[in-house]
Amino acid sequence: MQKKSIIQKNSGLKAECPIGIFDSGIGGLTVFKALRKLMPQENMIYFGDTAHLPYGSKSRASIIQFSVEIAHFLCQQKIKALVVACNTSSAVALSAIKKAVSVPVEGVIVPGARACVRRGFRRIGVIGTEGTVRSGAYAAEIKRFSSQARVFEVACPLFVPLVEEGWWKYGVTEEVARIYLKPLQKARVDSLVLGCTHYPVIKPVISRVMGNNVSLIDSGEQTAQEFEKTLESLNLRKRSGRGWSRFYVSDDPERFLRLSRRFLGSSILVKRVLKKNFE
């Protein structure tokens, strides 16, 4: 891999350059949508690693490898900053990504953790993939911001395939949610971090199961808000015009294209990128 030609010490980043966003699949479109709503002028490139999803069940080494390769590819597209919209990648590979690229990088875990503490919650539930929960990244960040907070984490591995299959309105999704979330109900959590970018799609289901007294924290929305501030501080905000978007996947785009209409409410163009294009 020609890293020197891909990653450069680039002091010439421009506001017109696109933002790079990646996820293991389609869930990161929740972050894309939040960013687009906040910053409609921005150009954006989204990459869904559909050939390797879900990341949550993969080894640490594989997650780091996939994440860094995608970061390299996006930097080839002359991005000005990178949003790691995948919670598993943010938990496991963020430091490796930051070492591999010379553009600003934002993950989704710190913004979500910070939002919980800022709002004064003390019994905080976290749901995520097996990889995210196993890493303990949310608990570590929450306790870094507040030593008084108690954190209860539960892995919900079936949520991602249910969302990827478009089954979020079927009764089976609520049945699965009731089983997964029972320990958090018993723990009497006052808030629940949706620690996977797929999960906001089933927010109504999760809210029904947990009840109105539990506040749901969308880490993707929090990330979009903090990322906007990052671009402002670096003078990298694009101020005018209407931003364009490009979408790439690593496997057959048809399924991604079909589901993306439900996420975004409109049709998009999607291009498959073969692994050889990463090199």
ZINOR-V37545 format. One record per helix or strand of 3 or more residues. SS is the DSSP state (h for helix, s for strand). FROM is the first residue (numbers start at 0). TO is the last residue. Records with the same first field share a line. If there is no record, write none. Layout:
# ZINOR-V37545
SS=FROM-TO ; FROM-TO
This chain:
# ZINOR-V37545
h=2-5 ; 28-37 ; 54-56 ; 59-75 ; 86-91 ; 93-99 ; 108-117 ; 129-134 ; 136-144 ; 157-163 ; 170-185 ; 198-209 ; 218-232 ; 252-263 ; 274-277
s=18-22 ; 43-47 ; 80-83 ; 103-105 ; 122-127 ; 149-154 ; 190-193 ; 214-217 ; 244-248 ; 269-271
